[in-house]
Amino acid sequence: MPYEMFMSCRVLTSIIIPENIKRISDRTFLVTGFKSIVIPATVEHIGTEVFASSKLNQLK
């Protein structure tokens, strides 16, 4: 997933990341309204500050 892809997106509250995604770049979900994110086991890399300042309370 690209750098800062969902940064400051406060409208969406949940996301299921597809299994074809291998990398989640830095700050992808920074300052978001996401409360639930499902990350498949196929993700090999999660960058820095990915969930910083988010409202995340459930990660699977």
N, C-alpha and C positions, 0 to 999 in steps of 0.2 A: 504494500500500500504506500502511495507516495507521501513524501515529507509534508506534514501539516495538512493532510487531506481533509480532515473534518474539524480543523482548528476553529474554535469559537462557534461551532454549530450547536446551538442550544435548543433547537426545535425537536430534533430526533432524540428518542430516549432509549432505544435498544438497537442492536445490530448483531447479526450472525455472519461471521466472516466466512466466505466460501473456502472449501478445501483446496482450491487451486492457488491460494495465497501462501507464499513462502516467507515473506518478510513484511514486518510492520515497521515503517521508518520512524525516525525521531519525531516526536510531538504530534503524531497522527491524531490523537484524541484530546489534545491540550485544550483546556477551558471549554469542555463540551457539556451538554445536558444528558449524555448517555448514562443510564443507571444500570444497564445490563449489557454485557458484551460476551459473546460466545466465540472463543478462539479454538480452531481445530488443532489437533496434534500435528498436523502437517506444517504448521508455522515453525520455521527454523530459527528466526531471529526477531527479537523485539527490541527496538531502539530505546534511546534515552528519553525521558520526560514524556513518554507515550500517554500516560494517564494523568499527568500533573494538572492540578486545579480542576479536575472533572468531578462530576457528581456520582461517579461510579460506586455502586454498592454491591454489585454481583458480577463476578468474573468466572466463567466456566471454560 
